[in-house]
Amino acid sequence: MSTFSTLMRRADTLRRLENDPVRFEWWSGYIRGLRRAHHGEQFGTAAEYELWMSAVVRLIHHAQRADADIKPD
């Protein structure tokens, strides 16, 4: 079995076991990144890539806002 297949299987297992919706989405993005790294520019379109990357930026921004709302005692 190839390294790609092994990593895909592990990531898919971890994604399916994940209860946190944010982490589930992270694993989905990780799997997409593995596919893009394996298949190169042939995987997906430029528009799809931009859509996914904008979602990542929104997710990071949301996490940063959530962290800023937590006040240390």
C-alpha angles and dihedrals in degrees: 000000000000126000089246092055092046093050092046092051093048094047092048091051092050091047092052092049094049117109097181109087092211092053090044088058090046091056090047090054091045090054090049090050091051090053092048092048091049099043098031123202091346090073113090130334130279089252092053091049092052091048092052093045092051088052089052091051090050091049092051091047091051092049091049091051091049090051091049090053091059107090118200115233 
